[in-house]
Amino acid sequence: MRQIILDTETTGLDWKKGNRVVEIGCVELLERRPSGNNFHRYLKPDCEFESGAQEVTGLTLEFLADKPRFEEVVDEFLAYVDGAELIIHNASFDMGFLENELALAGKTRLAERVTVTDTLLMARERYPGQRNSLDALCRRLGVDNSHRQLHGALLDAQILADVYIALTSGQEEIGFGQPEAERSGAVGAVQAFDPAVLLPRPRVLATGSELEAHEARLARLRKKAGHAWWDGERAPVAPETA
């Protein structure tokens, strides 16, 4: 299963007003673990930033002046994402901008090449009526985002990867601190995944005292209700004796 956590930064909030993408950040997950095969590009937008957008990203036209335009990296980007499931927070925003960039570059729609999962919609279903911004989800799910002073596409994609894992299971440690997988010499080439880079999955076993506490809890339930749901699933385990 190949998933790509994707985020973009833009010159404003609406591509229909001529705003453009200035940064793309992608984190690849294979079997829900980071492969180290990330994609990150700054882009020259050929337009001004809207008021406030520059302060959010910390990017400037001066910094972006020598960066490639989208049409110069589009084939590399499409080869990277082709056939993957894109995981995006507020996907309609990023997909709208990317589809516009592809149309300007004369390419087919991104939606024809990938599937898209929106973590904002997932969060709204799980936490209705609550704030579900990326920062709010980090606080709620215990994801460390203390290093996020400005919006950055690759940083936000890395944070979103942690949030997505927590939203869908909350058990995996995805370890972005591990070294990136070695790449082939070709720029933008996607290297075949090496399973040796994965950390072993932890196996958690209950201790004797934890089993005793569990059985004590079941005993209280049986006394109060006459039956515990677990009784129909397995025979009770007697507490250890000295």
Secondary structure, DSSP 8 states (H G I E B T S, - for coil): -EEEEEEEEESSS-GGGT--EEEEEEEEEETTEE-S--EEEE---SS---TTHHHHH---HHHHTTS--HHHHHHHHHHHHTT-EEEETTHHHHHHHHHHHHHHTT---GGGT-EEEEHHHHHHHHSTTS--SHHHHHHHHT---TT-SS--HHHHHHHHHHHHHHHHTS-----TTS------SSTT------GGGS---------HHHHHHHHHHHHHHHHHHS--GGGGTS--------
